[in-house]
Every structure is written in C-alpha cells, then in structure tokens.
Amino acid sequence: MRALLVAGMAIVAAIAPALAAVLTPTEIQSTFFTGQPFTSATPSNVKFKMVFTADGKMTREPLAGTGAKGEGTWKLTKEGFCTTWKGSKANCFRILTAGDNKWSVVKGTTAVATWTK
C-alpha cells in the first residue's frame, strides 16, 4: 500500500509541471504589460513592484531593503517576451501558470521569478 502511494505521488510530481499552461505573447501583454503594478519575487524571495507599460517601458522597485531599483524596455517575441534593463543585455522568457494569480517566469528550463497579482 505504501509503495502504491509513493508511486502515485511520484507520478503526480512528474506530470504537474506539464499541466502548467504557457501564456501566449498576447496573454502576457494583456495580463502584465498594462501599466498596472504587480509583484515579482526572485527564487531567494527578494520582492519587487513591477510596472510594464504599453509603450515598451518597464520599472522595478524593491519592496524591502534588498534589491535594486531599475528601468528598461520590453518586447514580445514568438514564444514570450524579452527584457533589457539599463546597463544589461537582453534576456528572454516564457510565463507559465503556477496557481491562482501566480505565474512562473522561466528562462530556458529555469524559473527565475514568480509573478503575482
């Protein structure tokens, strides 16, 4: 019985990431790039207030004593979006659903942030 339970949990853990829906570029724009603030948290739980405006600009402000304020630009791509923070090179991402009002920002196969509204 215990082996069956463990096997069932392993199957759920293996397929759960596959159930996450990838947002289309249009869904990314209409959900996040509207000029309305939302929260971004790094894997180490540094939190920022993020604002992406419709004209392709973005800002971030730390919500606590850690993290750096920044500004830059964004653009949609075929698979998601790319950002360029001032003083940095461009990075491209996909967004996957991760629960109610929660999304994972993914670069390659690595989650680099969690966005919440």
N, C-alpha and C positions, 0 to 999 in steps of 0.2 A: 504494500500500500504506500509506504513512504517513497519507494523508488518511483512509483507512478506519479506521485505528487511532485517530486523533484524533476522528473522528465517533463511533466506538464508546465512547470514554471520555466524550465529552460526553453521550451518551445515558445511560450509567450514572450520571453525576453528576446528571443531571436527574431520574432516577427513584428514586435512592437515598433521598431524604427521604420519598417517597411510600410506601416499604416499611416505614418506622418505624411500629410499632403504637402507637396511643394507648391508654393504660391507662384502664380504666373507673374510676369512683369506688370501687367495691368492690375492685378490684385495687390501687388506690392505698392504700386503708386496710389491706388485708391484707399488703401488701409493705412499707410505710413507717410507718404510724401505729400501731405495735405496742408502743411504749416501748423498742424496741431502737435503739441508735445506728447512724448511717450517716454517710458523708462527703458534704458538698456543696462544690463548687468553683465560684467565680464565673468569668466569661469571662476575668478577669485573673489567675486561678489563686489567689485567696485561698480557703483551705480552712477548713471548719468541721465540728465534730462536731455533728450534728443529732439531736434526740430529739423525736418526736411521740408523745404518749401517747393512749391510747384515750379519755380523758375530754376531749379537745379542747384540750389544752395543748401547748406546744412550747417548746424551748430551743435555743440555738445557742452554741457555744463555739469561739473561734478555735483552730486547730491550730498556728499560728505567731504571730509577733509582730504581725501585721496583722489587722484585722477587729475588730468589736465583739461582745461578748457580748450576748445578748438573750433575751427571753422574750415569749410571746404566745399567741394562740389560733388554731386552725384549724377549718374546717368543710368538709364535702364539698358539692359542687354537682352539677348535672346533667352538666356537662362536665368536671369535675375537682375542684379544691379552691381555697379561699381562705384566706389567712393575714392576721392582723392582729398586727403586732409592737407592743409597748408604745410609745406616742408616735408611731405611724404609722397611716395609713389602710389599709383592706383592699386586698389585691391578689389577683387570681385567676389560676390557672394550669392548664395541662394537662401531662401527663407522657407522653413518647414514649420507646420503647425506642431505645437507642443502642449496643447491643453487649452482650456478656456482662457481667452485673451492672453495667450502666451505663445511665442514663436521662437524657434532656434535660428540664429544666423550662422550659416555654415560656409566655410571656405574649404573647398575640396571635400574631405570627409570629416573635418574637424569643426565642432561647434565652437564659435569664437565669442558668442554673446547670446543672451536671452532678452527678447523684447517683450514688454508687457504694456497693456493699455488699461 
